[in-house]
Amino acid sequence: MIQKFDRNDRRILKFPAVHPCEGISPATLLESLIALSQVICNYQFKFFATQRRKARETIRQILILSIFFEEIRDHGLSLPDSVVLCLSELHLTFQKIQFLLEDCTREGGRILILMKSHFVATQFRALIRAVATALDVLPLSSIEVSPETKELVEMLTKQARKPKMEIDPADETTMKRVILVLNQFENRFEPDPFMIRRILGHLDIKTWVECHREIRFLDEEIRAEYLDGNEREVPLLSSLLGLLSYCRGVLFEDCDFGVIDRSEGRNSNFEVLTCLNPEDFRCPISLELMTDPVTVSTGQTYDRVSIQKWLRSGNLVCPKTGEKLTSTELVPNTSLKKLIQQFCAEYGISLAKSSKKNHDISRTILPGSPANAQAIRFLSEFLTLCLGYGTDYQKNKAAYEIRLLAKSNLFNRSCLIESGAVPPLLELLGSTDPGTQENAISALLKLSKQPRGQKAIIENGGLSSILAVLKNGMRLESRQIAAATVFYLSSVHEHRKMIGENGKSIPALLELIKEGTPCGKKNSVVALFALLFYHRNRQRAIAAGAVLALLGLLESSDRVELKTDVLAVLSTLADSVDGSMEILQASALPLILRLMQSIDSRAGKEHCVSILHSLCLNCGAEVVSILATDTSLMSTLYSLLTEGTSHAGRKARSLIKILQKFCEMRSSRLVKESRQQSTNFSPENLREEFGFFFAEKISTMATEQPKPATEEVKMDLFEDDDEFEEFEIDQEWDDKEGKEITQQWEDDWDDDDVNDDFSLQLRRELESNPENSEAKST
């Protein structure tokens, strides 16, 4: 049989050809060769931006051989083993030729193939010689075909022995021009637009869309290089990426504003959010799962080995933010370390096996190459000028370019912030054009992921403009992006306070929870959760009707991840007496109990336990008496004791203790009453009142001797002890801890891609701050 390779995973200029199986029948091999030859010949109708002559000559030779193969098939000849062996070698070579032609015509790979012209020419030459070698040992005399066909094959063999595969002079000239332009960028000279246009003309890159396609391809190649642990090609790829990004933003005036919707899938199926991503626990420097996470003075977290190597190299700036380190002290991040260990245990991931030598520069503040750095700086300055002084169309295009550029990596965001792009973007939020407003708020979202971007937004008075879009944005998409921006701005304590004090922010989030898209609802829940880390915002949320809105979303949504997020927020609100009373008055207790049994998410079950625990503490016997009648509750609590997180285990253990004390007190009181009234004691009567779970225990206690009269039953269910003290919310959450948690809000989320999972971020927040501590207002 002929094995097939999945081309979707193949890297450019990689040829994973598969040799035909031993024992393959000659007829099957021949049919596969003919089919492969036809595929290769069809490339004569495709466009080759480069390598045109070499590709044309190769296709011509394969066409001659396809005639030879078809004649053998038509005659139904019996082929000896020596011929089959030669045909197998030709099949292997034909696969590689197909891969090479596919790469030469690949959309988005034109400039890379140009810069690899010497390598591509070598590959063409090697493959044609491989064909000649197979034909040299092919016993033509033992194959009965027409003399004309034999003559064609012999002539082809002679030509293939000495292939002339020099680089096309036009390709050579264009390649030298590209190198010259990159050198100009590297030396901080803005290149001549006419020369760049000649390069684009040779590659037939005539439109904004074609240029954008090249950029996306190069970006994917850079990421693939890091995943493969091979950084040798990164400088070249980054330089080409910077060049084409400059071209797209500066040279092409027309823009396709719908490229994000089509390529990123704005209307993608929301239900693909099904699992946690181990990449979120990787060090920003090495991209390995962190085994010993430590926090530096800027609040960012890295694996100890990676950051120590960074510091020993003489780097005294934070790799992710670019801020100067005030100290080289490394503080262990124990909460994150526990999260990683719990995640690995839950999903069966070995920390030792998951380590992969990987240094994705897009996750640090460093550029991929000097040429890339200067090209992005020139582009950032140009876009900022367009935002301030361009026409309405130019302003919209500039905002859209920033939206795309800031999505790529941290260095691009840093350049845009330094060039002053934030103030004019804030002005565009008041635009009457829905598209311009959406592009502006989306660009600001990307920049708000950087601490300096957050600072620029706040210092330029942008908070009120963002909240205005959140409440009155012209599109639902703009409002949901504004909610995500609020989430990132809330990573700073003072910002949470400012946002909460704005009386429109929390009601606007709740309104979006009620009427937004699925992504908008999720973003609003996340933003609300971030705001609740400021203690006074909890009271504001409760007063604004957050409990009822969240409970309504909890009942209407069928998405497990969204339910888990909502339960996390309700758990935070339930910490206060007012929040617990709101939940109880909304008759939500049966819903929480039902979800605790039915939700598939373990985190969701843990949030349910936390809510029930807070209700017991804040509402007293009214709640406990209801929980005591639920026969399935105890089994779930004991399950969390053994299988849940340490935080969930403490909550479950405390809740079990509360229920046991309540049961003991109720049973003791009933025993005393029954003895005083001299009534018959029947377990069936107790089952009717308390439920089967407690009836057996009470029935047993009825036979015990009564306690002396001097020993009074203690009626205070919630006595002060160590179990309850560990859940007091009385610790301050200082700025440094807030920065540590901000580090766990991964940059990978993007408003254009609803496939990114915010549930993990919420879970991190809750578990790394189990008591939902908050800095008290001064």
C-alpha positions in Angstrom: 0.0 0.0 0.0 1.0 3.6 -0.4 1.3 5.5 2.9 0.1 9.1 2.9 1.4 12.1 4.9 -0.8 14.7 6.4 0.3 17.9 4.6 -1.5 20.2 7.1 1.3 19.7 9.6 4.2 20.0 7.1 6.7 22.9 7.5 7.8 24.7 4.4 10.9 23.2 2.7 10.5 20.0 4.7 10.0 16.9 2.6 8.7 14.0 4.7 8.3 11.6 1.9 7.3 8.0 2.6 8.8 5.0 0.9 6.3 2.5 -0.7 5.8 -0.6 1.4 7.7 -3.7 0.7 5.7 -6.3 -1.2 3.5 -3.7 -2.9 2.0 -4.9 -6.1 3.4 -3.5 -9.3 -0.1 -2.5 -10.5 -0.8 -0.5 -7.3 2.6 1.2 -7.4 2.2 2.1 -11.1 -1.2 3.6 -10.5 0.1 5.7 -7.6 3.0 6.9 -9.8 0.7 7.9 -12.6 -1.6 9.8 -10.1 1.4 11.5 -8.5 2.8 12.5 -11.9 -0.5 14.1 -12.9 -0.6 16.1 -9.6 2.9 17.4 -10.4 2.1 18.2 -14.0 -0.9 20.2 -12.8 1.5 22.7 -11.2 2.2 24.1 -14.7 -1.0 26.0 -14.4 -0.1 27.6 -11.0 1.7 30.8 -10.4 5.4 30.8 -9.5 6.6 34.1 -8.1 10.1 32.7 -8.2 11.9 29.6 -9.4 9.9 29.7 -12.7 12.5 28.2 -15.0 13.5 25.4 -12.7 9.9 24.5 -11.9 9.0 24.5 -15.6 11.9 22.2 -16.5 11.1 19.8 -13.7 7.5 19.5 -14.7 8.4 18.8 -18.3 10.6 15.9 -17.3 7.8 14.4 -15.0 5.4 14.8 -17.9 7.6 12.6 -20.1 7.9 9.9 -17.4 4.1 9.9 -16.9 3.7 8.9 -20.6 6.2 6.1 -20.0 4.2 4.9 -16.9 0.9 5.0 -18.7 2.2 2.9 -21.6 3.5 0.2 -19.1 0.1 0.2 -17.5 -1.8 0.0 -20.8 0.2 -3.0 -22.0 -0.4 -4.9 -18.7 3.2 -5.9 -18.6 4.6 -8.2 -15.9 7.4 -6.2 -14.2 10.4 -7.9 -12.7 11.6 -7.0 -9.1 14.4 -4.8 -10.4 11.9 -2.6 -12.2 9.6 -2.4 -9.2 12.6 -1.3 -7.1 13.4 1.5 -9.5 9.8 2.6 -9.6 9.7 2.7 -5.8 12.7 5.0 -5.8 11.0 7.2 -8.4 7.8 7.3 -6.3 9.8 8.6 -3.3 11.5 11.2 -5.4 8.2 12.3 -7.0 6.8 12.9 -3.5 9.6 15.3 -2.7 9.2 17.1 -6.0 5.6 17.6 -5.3 6.4 19.0 -1.8 9.0 21.4 -3.4 6.6 22.6 -6.1 3.9 23.1 -3.5 6.2 25.3 -1.4 7.2 27.4 -4.4 3.5 28.1 -5.1 2.4 28.4 -1.4 0.3 31.4 -0.6 2.2 33.6 1.9 5.6 32.0 1.3 6.8 34.0 -1.7 9.3 36.2 0.0 10.7 33.4 2.1 11.2 31.2 -1.0 12.9 34.1 -2.6 15.4 34.4 0.2 15.9 30.7 0.2 16.7 30.7 -3.6 20.1 29.0 -3.2 18.6 26.2 -1.1 15.6 25.7 -3.4 17.9 25.5 -6.5 20.0 22.9 -4.7 16.9 20.9 -3.9 15.7 21.0 -7.5 19.1 19.8 -8.7 19.3 17.0 -6.1 15.9 15.7 -7.0 16.5 15.7 -10.7 19.7 13.8 -10.2 17.8 11.3 -8.0 15.5 10.7 -11.0 18.5 10.2 -13.3 20.0 7.7 -10.8 16.8 5.7 -10.8 16.5 5.7 -14.6 20.2 4.7 -14.9 19.5 1.4 -13.2 16.1 0.9 -14.8 16.4 -2.1 -17.2 14.6 -0.6 -20.2 15.4 -3.6 -22.3 13.2 -5.8 -20.1 10.2 -3.5 -20.5 8.2 -3.8 -23.7 7.3 -0.3 -24.7 7.4 1.6 -28.0 10.8 2.6 -29.4 9.7 6.3 -29.3 8.9 6.1 -25.6 12.3 4.4 -24.9 14.0 7.1 -26.8 12.3 9.8 -24.7 13.3 8.1 -21.5 16.9 7.7 -22.6 17.1 11.3 -23.6 15.6 12.4 -20.3 18.1 10.3 -18.5 21.0 12.1 -20.2 19.5 15.5 -19.5 18.9 14.7 -15.8 22.5 13.7 -15.3 23.7 17.2 -15.8 20.9 19.5 -14.6 21.4 23.2 -15.1 19.7 24.7 -12.1 21.3 28.1 -11.5 19.3 30.8 -9.8 17.3 33.0 -12.0 19.0 36.4 -12.5 15.8 38.3 -11.7 15.4 36.3 -8.5 19.1 37.0 -7.6 18.7 40.7 -8.1 15.5 40.9 -6.1 17.1 39.0 -3.2 20.0 41.4 -3.1 17.5 44.3 -3.0 15.7 42.7 0.0 19.1 42.3 1.8 19.8 46.0 1.1 16.5 47.2 2.5 17.0 45.1 5.6 20.4 46.5 6.1 19.0 50.0 5.8 16.4 49.2 8.5 19.1 47.8 10.7 21.2 51.0 10.3 18.1 53.1 11.2 17.5 54.5 7.7 14.1 54.5 6.2 14.4 52.7 2.8 13.3 54.1 -0.5 9.6 53.2 -1.2 10.4 52.8 -4.9 12.9 50.0 -4.2 10.4 48.3 -1.9 7.7 48.5 -4.6 10.1 46.9 -7.1 10.6 44.0 -4.7 6.8 43.6 -4.2 6.3 43.8 -7.9 8.7 40.9 -8.6 6.9 38.8 -6.0 3.5 39.9 -7.5 2.3 41.2 -4.1 0.0 43.9 -5.3 -2.7 44.2 -2.6 -3.0 44.7 1.1 -4.6 41.2 1.5 -1.7 39.5 -0.3 0.8 41.4 1.9 -1.2 40.4 5.0 -1.1 36.8 3.9 2.7 36.9 3.7 2.8 38.4 7.2 0.6 35.7 8.7 2.6 33.0 7.1 5.9 34.4 8.5 4.4 34.7 11.9 3.3 31.1 11.9 6.8 30.0 10.8 8.4 31.9 13.6 6.1 30.2 16.1 6.8 26.8 14.5 10.5 27.5 14.8 10.3 28.0 18.5 8.1 25.0 19.0 10.6 22.9 17.1 13.4 24.3 19.4 15.2 25.7 16.4 16.0 29.4 16.5 18.5 29.6 13.6 16.0 30.9 11.1 14.2 33.3 13.5 16.4 36.4 12.7 15.7 36.1 9.0 12.0 35.4 9.5 11.6 38.3 11.9 13.4 40.7 9.6 11.1 39.7 6.7 8.1 40.0 9.0 9.2 43.6 10.0 9.7 44.5 6.3 6.3 43.3 5.2 4.5 44.8 8.2 6.0 48.1 7.2 4.8 47.6 3.7 1.3 46.7 4.7 1.0 49.8 7.0 2.8 52.4 4.9 2.6 51.4 1.2 -0.8 49.9 0.8 -3.6 52.5 1.2 -6.6 50.1 0.6 -7.4 47.8 3.5 -9.6 44.8 4.0 -11.2 45.5 7.3 -12.9 42.1 7.4 -9.8 39.9 7.4 -10.1 39.4 11.2 -13.7 38.2 11.0 -12.9 35.7 8.3 -9.5 34.4 9.4 -10.0 34.5 13.2 -13.5 33.3 13.2 -15.4 35.8 15.2 -18.5 33.6 14.9 -16.6 30.5 15.8 -18.3 27.8 17.9 -18.1 28.9 21.5 -18.3 25.4 22.7 -14.8 24.5 21.6 -13.6 25.9 25.0 -13.4 22.6 26.6 -10.0 22.2 28.4 -7.2 24.1 30.2 -4.1 24.9 28.2 -0.8 23.8 29.6 0.9 26.5 27.6 -0.5 29.1 30.1 1.7 27.7 32.8 4.9 28.0 30.8 7.7 30.4 31.6 7.5 33.5 29.3 11.3 33.1 28.5 11.7 29.4 28.0 8.1 28.3 27.4 8.7 25.3 29.6 6.2 24.4 32.3 7.5 26.2 35.4 8.8 23.9 38.0 10.0 26.6 40.3 8.2 29.9 39.5 9.7 33.1 41.0 8.6 36.7 40.9 10.9 39.6 40.1 10.7 43.2 41.3 8.3 44.2 38.5 5.8 41.5 39.6 6.3 39.3 36.6 6.8 35.5 37.2 9.4 33.3 35.5 10.9 29.9 36.0 13.9 30.3 38.4 16.4 28.7 36.0 15.4 30.9 33.0 15.4 34.2 34.9 18.7 33.4 36.6 20.3 32.7 33.2 18.8 36.0 32.0 20.3 37.9 34.9 23.7 36.2 34.6 23.9 37.4 31.0 23.9 41.0 32.2 20.3 41.8 31.5 18.9 44.1 34.3 15.4 44.6 32.7 12.3 42.6 33.0 12.1 40.3 29.9 8.4 40.7 29.5 7.8 44.4 30.4 11.2 46.0 29.6 11.1 47.8 33.0 14.4 48.2 34.9 14.7 45.7 37.7 15.1 47.6 41.0 16.4 44.4 42.6 17.6 41.0 41.5 15.9 39.3 44.3 13.7 36.3 43.3 10.6 35.7 45.4 9.1 32.2 45.1 5.5 32.2 43.8 4.2 29.3 45.8 0.5 29.7 44.9 1.3 29.4 41.1 3.6 26.5 41.8 0.7 24.7 43.5 -1.6 25.5 40.6 0.8 24.0 38.2 1.2 20.9 40.3 -2.6 20.5 40.6 -3.0 21.0 36.9 -0.4 18.4 36.0 -1.9 15.9 38.5 -5.4 16.4 37.1 -4.4 16.0 33.4 -1.7 13.4 33.9 1.1 15.7 32.7 4.7 15.0 33.7 6.7 18.1 34.4 9.9 16.3 33.3 8.5 15.1 30.0 6.7 18.3 29.1 9.8 20.5 29.2 10.7 21.6 25.8 13.6 23.8 24.8 11.7 26.7 23.5 12.4 30.5 23.6 9.5 32.3 21.9 10.7 35.9 21.6 7.2 37.1 21.0 6.5 36.6 24.7 9.3 38.9 25.7 10.0 42.6 25.1 12.9 41.8 22.8 12.6 42.0 18.9 13.4 39.1 16.7 16.2 41.0 14.9 17.6 44.6 14.6 16.0 45.1 11.2 12.6 44.0 12.6 13.0 46.4 15.6 13.6 49.4 13.5 11.0 48.6 10.9 8.4 48.3 13.6 9.5 51.6 15.2 9.2 53.4 11.8 5.8 51.8 11.3 4.6 52.8 14.8 5.5 56.4 14.2 3.8 56.5 10.9 0.6 55.0 12.3 0.6 57.4 15.2 0.8 60.3 12.8 -2.0 58.9 10.7 -4.2 58.7 13.9 -3.6 62.3 14.7 -3.6 64.0 11.3 -5.0 61.7 8.7 -8.4 61.6 7.1 -11.2 59.6 8.7 -10.4 56.6 6.5 -6.7 56.9 7.3 -7.4 57.0 11.0 -9.6 54.0 10.8 -7.0 52.1 8.8 -4.3 53.1 11.3 -6.4 51.8 14.2 -6.9 48.6 12.3 -3.2 48.2 11.6 -2.4 48.8 15.3 -5.1 46.2 16.2 -3.2 43.7 14.0 0.3 44.7 14.9 -0.3 44.8 18.7 -1.7 41.2 18.5 1.7 39.8 17.4 4.0 40.3 20.3 5.1 42.4 23.2 7.7 44.3 21.4 5.2 45.6 18.9 3.0 46.8 21.7 5.9 48.5 23.4 6.8 50.4 20.2 3.3 51.6 19.7 3.0 52.8 23.3 6.3 54.6 23.1 5.3 56.3 19.8 2.2 57.8 21.6 -0.5 55.8 19.9 -2.7 55.7 23.0 -4.1 59.3 23.2 -5.3 59.5 19.5 -6.8 56.0 19.9 -8.8 57.3 22.9 -10.1 60.1 20.8 -11.3 57.7 18.2 -13.6 56.0 20.8 -15.9 58.9 20.3 -16.2 58.3 16.6 -19.6 58.1 15.0 -18.4 55.3 12.7 -19.1 51.9 14.3 -16.1 50.3 12.6 -13.7 53.0 13.7 -14.9 52.7 17.3 -14.5 48.9 17.3 -11.0 49.1 15.8 -9.9 51.8 18.3 -11.2 49.9 21.4 -9.7 46.7 20.1 -6.3 48.3 19.6 -6.5 49.7 23.1 -7.3 46.3 24.5 -4.1 44.9 23.0 -2.1 47.8 24.5 -3.8 47.5 27.9 -2.1 44.1 28.3 1.2 46.0 28.8 1.7 47.8 32.2 2.9 50.9 30.3 -0.2 50.7 28.2 -2.5 50.7 31.2 -0.6 53.6 32.6 -0.9 55.6 29.4 -4.6 55.0 29.2 -5.3 56.1 32.8 -2.9 59.1 32.6 -4.6 60.4 29.4 -8.1 60.1 31.0 -9.1 57.1 28.9 -11.0 55.3 31.6 -14.2 57.4 31.1 -14.1 56.9 27.3 -13.7 53.1 27.7 -16.5 52.9 30.2 -18.6 55.0 27.8 -18.1 52.4 25.0 -18.9 49.7 27.5 -22.2 51.2 28.2 -23.2 52.8 24.9 -20.9 51.2 22.3 -22.4 51.3 18.8 -21.8 47.5 18.4 -22.1 44.7 20.8 -18.7 43.7 19.7 -17.3 47.0 20.8 -18.9 46.7 24.2 -17.6 43.2 24.8 -14.1 44.4 23.8 -14.5 47.3 26.3 -15.4 44.7 29.0 -12.2 42.8 28.3 -10.2 46.1 28.4 -11.7 46.8 31.9 -10.5 43.3 32.9 -6.9 44.1 32.1 -7.1 47.6 33.6 -8.4 46.0 36.8 -5.1 44.3 37.3 -3.9 47.4 39.3 -5.5 48.1 42.7 -5.9 51.8 42.1 -7.6 51.1 38.7 -10.1 48.8 40.3 -11.0 51.5 42.8 -11.4 54.1 40.1 -13.5 51.9 37.9 -15.7 50.9 40.8 -16.2 54.5 41.9 -17.6 55.3 38.5 -21.2 54.6 39.0 -21.8 53.4 35.4 -19.2 50.7 35.2 -20.7 47.8 37.2 -24.3 48.4 35.9 -22.9 48.4 32.3 -21.2 45.1 32.9 -24.4 43.6 34.3 -26.3 44.9 31.3 -23.9 43.2 29.0 -24.3 40.0 31.0 -28.0 40.1 30.3 -28.0 41.0 26.6 -24.6 40.5 25.2 -23.2 37.8 22.9 -21.8 34.6 24.5 -18.3 36.2 24.3 -19.6 39.4 25.7 -21.2 37.7 28.7 -18.0 35.9 29.4 -15.9 39.0 29.2 -18.3 40.9 31.5 -18.2 38.1 34.1 -14.4 38.1 34.0 -14.2 41.9 34.3 -16.6 41.9 37.2 -14.6 39.2 38.9 -11.4 41.3 38.6 -13.2 44.4 40.0 -14.4 42.4 43.1 -10.8 42.2 44.4 -11.4 45.7 45.7 -13.6 45.1 48.7 -16.0 48.0 48.3 -16.8 47.0 44.7 -18.5 43.9 46.1 -21.1 46.0 47.9 -21.6 48.1 44.7 -22.1 45.0 42.7 -24.6 43.6 45.1 -26.5 46.9 45.2 -26.5 47.0 41.4 -28.3 43.6 41.2 -25.3 41.4 40.3 -26.6 38.4 42.2 -29.9 38.2 40.2 -28.1 38.8 36.9 -25.6 36.1 37.6 -28.2 33.6 38.7 -30.2 34.3 35.6 -27.1 33.6 33.4 -26.4 30.5 35.5 -29.9 29.1 34.7 -30.0 30.1 31.1 -26.5 29.1 29.9 -25.7 25.5 28.9 -21.9 26.1 28.7 -19.9 24.5 31.5 -17.1 27.0 31.3 -19.4 30.0 31.6 -21.2 28.5 34.5 -17.9 27.9 36.3 -17.0 31.5 35.8 -20.3 32.7 37.2 -20.0 30.4 40.2 -16.6 31.9 40.9 -18.1 35.4 41.0 -21.0 34.3 43.1 -18.5 32.6 45.5 -16.8 36.0 45.9 -20.0 37.9 46.5 -21.2 35.3 49.0 -18.3 36.0 51.3 -20.2 39.0 52.6 -23.4 38.8 54.6 -25.3 41.0 52.1 -24.2 38.8 49.2 -25.2 35.6 51.0 -28.6 37.1 51.9 -29.2 38.1 48.3 -28.5 34.6 47.1 -30.7 33.1 49.8 -33.6 35.5 49.1 -33.3 34.7 45.4 -34.1 31.1 46.3 -30.9 30.0 44.6 -30.0 27.4 47.2 -31.7 24.5 45.3 -29.9 25.7 42.1 -26.5 25.6 43.8 -27.1 22.2 45.2 -28.2 20.9 41.8 -25.2 22.3 40.0 -22.9 20.9 42.6 -24.1 17.4 41.6 -24.5 17.9 37.9 -21.7 20.3 36.7 -18.8 18.5 35.0 -16.2 21.0 36.0 -14.3 20.2 39.2 -13.7 23.9 39.7 -17.4 24.5 39.4 -18.1 22.0 42.2 -15.5 23.7 44.4 -17.1 27.1 43.8 -20.4 25.6 44.8 -18.9 24.3 48.1 -17.5 27.7 48.7 -20.9 29.3 48.2 -22.6 26.9 50.5 -20.0 27.4 53.2 -20.4 31.2 53.0 -24.2 30.8 53.2 -23.9 28.7 56.3 -21.6 31.2 58.0 -23.6 34.2 57.0 -27.2 33.0 57.1 -27.0 30.5 59.9 -29.3 27.6 60.8 -31.8 28.6 58.1 -29.4 27.3 55.5 -27.9 24.5 57.5 -31.3 23.0 58.1 -31.9 22.8 54.4 -28.5 21.3 53.7 -29.0 18.7 56.4 -31.9 17.2 54.5 -29.9 16.8 51.2 -28.9 13.1 51.2 -26.4 13.4 48.4 -24.5 16.4 49.8 -22.2 14.5 52.1 -20.9 12.1 49.4 -19.9 15.1 47.2 -18.2 16.8 50.1 -16.2 13.7 51.0 -15.2 13.4 47.4 -13.8 16.9 47.3 -11.9 16.1 50.5 -9.9 13.5 48.7 -9.9 14.7 45.1 -10.3 18.5 45.2 -7.7 21.2 45.7 -6.4 22.0 49.2 -8.6 25.1 49.3 -11.7 23.2 48.3 -10.8 20.5 50.9 -10.7 23.0 53.7 -14.1 24.4 52.7 -15.6 20.9 52.4 -14.2 19.8 55.7 -15.5 22.9 57.5 -18.9 22.4 55.9 -19.0 18.8 57.0 -18.2 20.0 60.5 -21.0 22.5 60.5 -23.5 19.9 59.3 -22.4 17.4 61.9 -22.7 19.9 64.7 -26.1 20.9 63.6 -27.2 17.2 63.4 -25.8 16.5 66.9 -27.6 19.5 68.4 -30.9 18.8 66.8 -30.7 15.2 67.8 -29.8 16.0 71.4 -32.7 18.4 71.7 -35.1 15.9 70.2 -33.9 13.2 72.6 -34.5 15.5 75.6 -37.9 16.4 74.3 -38.9 12.8 73.6 -37.8 11.7 77.1 -39.7 14.6 78.7 -42.9 13.8 76.8 -42.4 10.0 77.2 -43.3 9.5 73.5 -42.4 6.6 71.3 -39.1 7.2 69.4 -39.4 6.1 65.8 -36.6 6.3 63.2 -39.4 6.6 60.5 -40.6 9.8 62.1 -37.1 11.2 62.0 -36.6 10.2 58.4 -39.6 12.2 57.5 -38.3 15.3 59.2 -34.5 15.1 58.8 -33.9 12.7 56.0 -32.6 9.2 55.8 -28.9 10.3 56.2 -29.4 11.5 59.8 -32.1 9.1 60.9 -29.8 6.2 61.6 -27.5 8.3 63.6 -30.2 9.9 65.7 -31.9 6.5 66.2 -28.6 5.2 67.6 -28.2 8.1 69.9 -31.7 7.5 71.4 -30.5 4.4 73.0 -27.5 6.1 74.7 -27.6 7.2 78.3 -28.6 10.9 78.8 -25.9 13.3 79.8 -25.9 14.7 83.4 -28.1 17.7 83.9 -25.0 19.8 84.6 -23.8 19.3 81.0 -25.8 21.7 78.8 -25.8 21.3 75.1 -23.8 24.0 73.3 -26.1 25.7 70.8 -23.6 28.0 69.1 -23.1 26.2 65.7 -20.4 28.6 64.6 -18.0 28.7 67.5 -14.6 30.3 67.0 -12.1 27.6 66.2 -9.2 27.1 63.8 -11.4 25.7 61.0 -13.4 28.9 60.7 -10.6 31.3 61.4 -8.7 30.3 58.2 -11.6 31.6 56.1 -11.7 35.1 57.6 -11.2 37.8 55.0 -8.9 40.1 56.9 -5.6 40.1 55.0 -4.5 42.9 52.7 -3.9 42.2 49.1 -1.0 44.6 48.4 0.2 45.8 45.0 3.0 43.2 44.7 0.5 40.4 45.1 -1.8 42.1 42.6 1.1 42.1 40.1 1.7 38.4 40.7 -1.9 37.7 39.9 -1.7 39.9 36.9 1.1 37.8 35.6 -1.2 34.9 35.6 -3.6 36.7 33.2 -2.1 35.3 30.0 -1.7 37.6 27.0 -2.9 34.8 24.6 -6.5 35.9 25.0 -7.7 38.1 22.1 -11.0 39.7 21.5 -10.9 38.6 17.8 -10.6 34.9 18.8 -13.4 33.6 21.0 -11.7 30.3 21.2 -9.4 31.6 24.0 -10.3 30.3 27.4 -11.0 32.8 30.2 -12.1 30.1 32.6 -8.5 29.2 33.4 -7.8 32.9 34.2 -10.7 33.0 36.6 -9.7 29.7 38.2 -6.2 31.0 38.7 -7.5 34.2 40.3 -9.7 32.3 42.7 -7.2 29.6 43.6 -4.2 31.8 43.9 -6.2 34.1 46.2 -8.3 31.5 48.0 -9.8 33.9 50.4 -10.5 36.7 47.9 -8.4 39.1 50.0 -8.5 42.8 49.1 -6.6 45.8 50.0 -8.7 47.8 52.4 -9.5 51.4 51.3 -7.6 54.0 53.1 
